[in-house]
Amino acid sequence: MNHRPVSRREFLAATAALVAASATAEQTAIPIIDTHIHFFDTTRPQGVPYSGNGVKNLPIANPASFRRVGVPLGVVGAIEVEASPWIEDNLWVLEESNKDKLIVGTIGDLEPEKPEFREYLGRYHKDPLFRGIRCGNLWGRSLTAQVEQPAFIAGIKELAAADLTMDTANPTVELIQTIVRLTDKVPELRVVIDHLPGIEPPTEAAALRAYENNLRTLAKRNVFVKVSAVARQVAGKVPTDLKFYKPRLDMIWDIFGEDRLVYGSDWPNSAGNWVPYATELALVREYFMAKGRPAAEKYFWKNSIAAYKWVKRDPKQPQLPA
């Protein structure tokens, strides 16, 4: 059999194709734990307090509907974050989550300053999927005001003693300062800050320094950050070029480093509403793969174990060596 000599151009092209294919295979091989999704069911007789900020054609957001979106893109596990202030919805979410092993945890909605907090915390904590609660700027509450309440701090200490996580909600510059004060009072508390890329940093020099100093203080504490809801609307459009988002991502990376960042999509709110899930994922995948595979693995799944201490439920879900 005669073989035609391969030209240098063909050789380089073939080599480039192999490198690209290898990079793609390496990239998709990293399992993903999505630490920020929401559930709701608008068909329930009582309705819902949250329905995805107007997500179209999605009356029910549950494990089955998320599975259809996330699994084809490499998601092997997810943590549901509260989307209701109704106490009974903590149980509803746990019941829904227990139906599908894709869900490795839930973050509930309980008010630490309430007299019944300890009872409810103990009740829901019996389910291993219950990984903590969310506090912040939501449901008409203010974490800044709550931190000054002794009853709230006592409840948060109960949460920390149970080795559960406190997620924050809807970050602002003021909220970041508040988390510093909270962790001053409860240093053992494990905190996950959500949607940090969405904060508009202060433009005034002194305020910007104070904001960055607060972040640096938190980076030295038991605090994790969700690089979530990265895509944002600008003048009615959503930029899809990573260069647009890189300055904020670089600041977060420079301050918190590779061991404190976790992935979250905010499905079906920003991911699924403003942009397709795949677009949101592509932005952070491009950014973190450029940091190297070890850093990307930490971001997409390893750090989520430290942040939430979730328990593996499915063979496809990764786990750290014993």
Secondary structure as the mmCIF struct_conf table of DSSP 4:
data_model
#
loop_
_struct_conf.conf_type_id
_struct_conf.id
_struct_conf.beg_label_comp_id
_struct_conf.beg_label_asym_id
_struct_conf.beg_label_seq_id
_struct_conf.end_label_comp_id
_struct_conf.end_label_asym_id
_struct_conf.end_label_seq_id
HELX_LH_PP_P HELX_LH_PP_P1 ARG A 4 SER A 7
HELX_RH_AL_P HELX_RH_AL_P1 ARG A 8 ALA A 29
BEND BEND1 ILE A 30 ILE A 30
STRN STRN1 ILE A 32 ILE A 37
STRN STRN2 PHE A 40 ASP A 41
TURN_TY1_P TURN_TY1_P1 THR A 42 THR A 43
BEND BEND2 ARG A 44 ARG A 44
TURN_TY1_P TURN_TY1_P2 PRO A 45 GLN A 46
BEND BEND3 PRO A 49 PRO A 49
TURN_TY1_P TURN_TY1_P3 GLY A 52 GLY A 54
TURN_TY1_P TURN_TY1_P4 LYS A 56 ASN A 57
BEND BEND4 PRO A 59 PRO A 59
STRN STRN3 ILE A 60 ALA A 61
BEND BEND5 ASN A 62 ASN A 62
HELX_RH_AL_P HELX_RH_AL_P2 PRO A 63 GLY A 70
HELX_RH_3T_P HELX_RH_3T_P1 VAL A 71 LEU A 73
TURN_TY1_P TURN_TY1_P5 GLY A 74 GLY A 74
STRN STRN4 VAL A 75 VAL A 81
TURN_TY1_P TURN_TY1_P6 ILE A 87 ILE A 87
HELX_RH_AL_P HELX_RH_AL_P3 GLU A 88 ASN A 98
TURN_TY1_P TURN_TY1_P7 LYS A 99 LYS A 99
TURN_TY1_P TURN_TY1_P8 LYS A 101 LEU A 102
STRN STRN5 ILE A 103 GLY A 108
TURN_TY1_P TURN_TY1_P9 PRO A 112 GLU A 113
BEND BEND6 LYS A 114 LYS A 114
TURN_TY1_P TURN_TY1_P10 PRO A 115 GLU A 116
HELX_RH_AL_P HELX_RH_AL_P4 PHE A 117 HIS A 125
TURN_TY1_P TURN_TY1_P11 LYS A 126 LYS A 126
BEND BEND7 ASP A 127 ASP A 127
TURN_TY1_P TURN_TY1_P12 PRO A 128 LEU A 129
STRN STRN6 PHE A 130 GLY A 136
BEND BEND8 ASN A 137 ASN A 137
TURN_TY1_P TURN_TY1_P13 TRP A 139 GLY A 140
HELX_RH_AL_P HELX_RH_AL_P5 LEU A 143 GLN A 146
TURN_TY1_P TURN_TY1_P14 VAL A 147 GLU A 148
HELX_RH_AL_P HELX_RH_AL_P6 PRO A 150 ALA A 161
TURN_TY1_P TURN_TY1_P15 ALA A 162 ASP A 163
STRN STRN7 THR A 165 ALA A 169
BEND BEND9 ASN A 170 ASN A 170
HELX_RH_AL_P HELX_RH_AL_P7 VAL A 173 LYS A 185
TURN_TY1_P TURN_TY1_P16 PRO A 187 GLU A 188
STRN STRN8 ARG A 190 ILE A 193
HELX_RH_3T_P HELX_RH_3T_P2 LEU A 196 GLY A 198
BEND BEND10 THR A 203 GLU A 204
HELX_RH_AL_P HELX_RH_AL_P8 ALA A 205 ALA A 219
TURN_TY1_P TURN_TY1_P17 LYS A 220 LYS A 220
BEND BEND11 ARG A 221 ASN A 222
STRN STRN9 VAL A 223 SER A 228
BEND BEND12 ALA A 229 ALA A 229
STRN STRN10 VAL A 234 VAL A 234
TURN_TY1_P TURN_TY1_P18 ALA A 235 GLY A 236
STRN STRN11 LYS A 237 LYS A 237
HELX_RH_AL_P HELX_RH_AL_P9 LEU A 242 PHE A 256
TURN_TY1_P TURN_TY1_P19 GLU A 258 ASP A 259
BEND BEND13 ARG A 260 ARG A 260
STRN STRN12 LEU A 261 GLY A 264
STRN STRN13 TRP A 267 TRP A 267
TURN_TY1_P TURN_TY1_P20 PRO A 268 ASN A 269
HELX_RH_PI_P HELX_RH_PI_P1 SER A 270 TRP A 274
STRN STRN14 VAL A 275 VAL A 275
HELX_RH_AL_P HELX_RH_AL_P10 TYR A 277 MET A 289
TURN_TY1_P TURN_TY1_P21 ALA A 290 LYS A 291
HELX_RH_AL_P HELX_RH_AL_P11 ARG A 293 GLU A 297
HELX_RH_PI_P HELX_RH_PI_P2 LYS A 298 LYS A 302
HELX_RH_AL_P HELX_RH_AL_P12 ASN A 303 TYR A 308
BEND BEND14 ASP A 314 ASP A 314
TURN_TY1_P TURN_TY1_P22 PRO A 315 LYS A 316
BEND BEND15 GLN A 317 GLN A 317
#
